[in-house]
Amino acid sequence: MSHVGTRKKGTTRRGFVKNITAGAGGIALASSLRDAWAPNQSELFAAPEATLSADGTKYGKYFLSDNRQPPKANDFVSLNSIPPFPEIASPQTYFRGASALPGATATIGWQVFKAPVCWETPHIHKYDEFLIFLGAELPDLCKSFDAEIDLWMGEEMEKHTITSTTIVYIPKGMPHAPLNFRAIRKPVLFHALYLGPNLDRQETVRGFDLTTFDWGGPANLKTFGPPKKK
């Protein structure tokens, strides 16, 4: 029985390729195997589509800059906007992913909290998310953090209290919230980095009522969003 094409236990991939290179047929086979195992460099480093930007430049389409115009309510394209969140210091800065820069695969918002407020009901996302809590006073965004923020995680509604600069990783599909900015002694700079082209969310608890939830401490029950219709 020929041993060509038989991979012994414990043989490395490199050794396997070397062993079968004896003879012209082996060399050809080894070349094919290397091509199959090697990453396609042209795909890894493929250049973006060469289309000119609105300003006539090649790469201007990858820049989103503030136009220095007064912020508008519910503006999901410009950086400077006034969303319907009166509980947060306004105006606020947002990058709305693909709606602002076509092809983008992340969204992010920068918000400054100056007073206690509870936010959100339990939900999940299609993509990973990072919640970032910083102090809002320059130059030290770490030491200027002075707040107590409660965040509930998972199906078990496990409570975590944030008392220093913190980054929270939320894997896709993991339930999270409510988020209670319970005590704010200095302004808090908060932003959510979402690794999806557009914001999405799916409620995990139907009919979740913030007013009856056991907060385990003081809660300002203002909620974000437009006023409810009466």
Helices and strands as residue ranges (DSSP letters): H 13-19, H 24-37, H 41-44, G 60-62, E 72-73, E 80-82, E 89-95, G 97-99, E 107-113, E 117-119, E 123-124, E 129-135, E 147-153, E 158-162, E 166-170, E 176-184, E 188-194, E 202-203, G 210-212
